[in-house]
Amino acid sequence: MRLGIFLGFLIGAAIASLLGSAETPKPGEEPGGIVGKLKRQAEEARAAAREAAEQKQAEMLRDWDRTRHHDVADH
């Protein structure tokens, strides 16, 4: 499930990036207006997904290490 969320964030970021490169600001409009906000949100989502993946990896490593030490103690 977390992998799906992570992939969703990456796809959303890619779409926002494509939209941002295709759109030019209108006269009097702040550069990056809505597109800039979307890009920032995509970056934040990507960072959150990366952090969640790192936490999951750390959790899996702890479980593996715990199992490994338990197996060694049994032998």
N, C-alpha and C positions, 0 to 999 in steps of 0.2 A: 504494500500500500504506500509506503514512504517513497519507494522508487517511482511509483505513478505520480505522486505529488511533485517529486523532484523533476521528473520529465515534463510535467505540465508547466512548471515554472520556467524551465528552459525553453519550451516551445513558445510560451507567452513572451518571454524576453526576446526571442528571435523575431517574432511577429512585430513587437514594438520597435525593435531595431530597424526592421525593413520599412515599417511605416514612417519612422523618423528620418530615414535617409531619403525617402521619396517625397516627403512634404517640405515645402519651403515656407518660411514665415511670411505672412501678409504684411503690407505696409502698416506701421503703427503697432503691430503685434509683437509681443516679447518673443525673441527667438527661443524655441523649445517649449513654448506654452504647454499645451496638452501633451504633445509628444514628449517633451522633456519630463513631465510628470510621470508619464507611462514608463519612460526609460528608468527613472529613479525607482519607481515601484518594482520594475522588473529586476533591477539591481538588488533591491532590498529582499525581494522574494528569492533571488538566486543565493544571496548571502544566508538567508534563513534556511534554505534547502541544504546548502553546503554544511551549515552548522548542525542541522539535524542528521545529515549523513555521517558527519564526523562523530557525533554522539552515538549513533547506532553502531558505527565501526568500533568505537571504544568499548561499548557494551558487549559486542560480539567477541572482541579480543579478551575481555575480562572473563567471559563465560568459557572461552576456549582454554584460557590459562588455568582457570579453576578446574575444568575437566581434566586437563593434562596433569595437573598436580595430584588430582584425585586418583587418576589411573596409575601414576608412578607410585603412589603410596600403597596401592593395592598389590603391587608386584613385589 
